[in-house]
Amino acid sequence: MPTVLANVNDLLEKRVLEETGEYASTGGRKAKSIGINKSYCHAMGILITANHIEMVLVNLGDEIIKKNRIR
């Protein structure tokens, strides 16, 4: 069974995760802060109604990249 470190390293290598900084050392190695790479992939939502179509593109940080509404 893979360790947590092996899984984290695999996700870092695939760029799903990224190092976001370091914590102050309390002795030994400095602890690294790791987070999701917001730009790794995007999600698209589409709303279709009788009156319009609305599309939104977001990143993994829940930030809207593009939004469009067509009547």
C-alpha positions, 0 to 999 in steps of 0.5 A: 500500500502506497504511503501518503508521501508517495501519493502526494509526490505522485500528485506533485509530479502530475501537477495536480498539487503544488507547493504553496510555501513553507512553515517556520522550522521547529527543528529538522526540515522545514514543513512545506505547504501544499495545495491544489493547483487551481489551473490543473483543469477546469469545469464547465457548467451549462444552463439551458432554459426556454429563454437563454443559454448560460455557460460558465467556466471555473477553475479548481479554486472555484474562480470564474474564468469566463461566463457567457449568456446567449439569448 
